[in-house]
Amino acid sequence: MAPKWRELADKLAEEIKRGEYAPGQQLPQIRELVAAGEGSKSTVHQAYKALEAEGLVTSSRGHGTVVRQRVPLKRLGIARYDKAKWRDGDEVAFIADRVASGRSYRRNEQTQTVSRVEAPPVVAAAHGLPEGAEVYARARLVKEGDQPTHTLTSYYRPEHVEGTRLVDPTPGPAGRGGGFRVLYDAGYEIDHMKEEIFARAPTADEVKLLQLPPGEPVVELHRTTYTASGTVVEFAIGVHAASRFAWEYDFKVPDSAKGEKG
């Protein structure tokens, strides 16, 4: 005979799979299930821990136990930076991901702080700046509804962005077309970029900020954005909750041998 907590976990798991609790919805408080006769506080706590271990829910202090998003967001590769999206329209990168995933969005689901800081070593190296040089740091937290999905901090040379919307901390993208459109209007049209990604364990602050369940890794992104002349106009560091994204790349396969003939 299965223990009481296992029976309760199986019951709740079935209710989640039937859709009685929607993705992002909070499960009842432990005391509510105790009052409903589902078992002792210890029983309910163990059941919730089992659901968390099975990947059905996430738990965090202050947010309770929430049903995990079952279908991760598409995190587009090349297509999210299509100039037609931000230069000619208003589809900034995080919105492009939502559109491709068939998910709704609000522009104010991106919030930011902007500050002028001493460039960390990796930022100074990317921009070709001496150690101790100052840059603008535009740190964004992006949410889907109430659930954070990732952070992204872009670092800019002051002479590229001083006086532009990129130093405005108002929630949402930096005006129509977002940051790339601001750079474009300032004469710094982006031409190509390099992205590096790797997985790692989150810091304690990241666990709290992204509301991560125990044991979930993060995916860190380093993005360097260049003009056609090779000027670095943005270096960005993103930290993504690993389970909340499916990374998608669609590109033409290169054939470098063709360039060697002749």
Summary of the structure (lengths in Angstrom):
residues: 262
radius of gyration: 22.1
end to end distance: 76.2
largest distance: 80.7
contacts: 742
relative contact order: 0.13
helix: 34%
strand: 30%
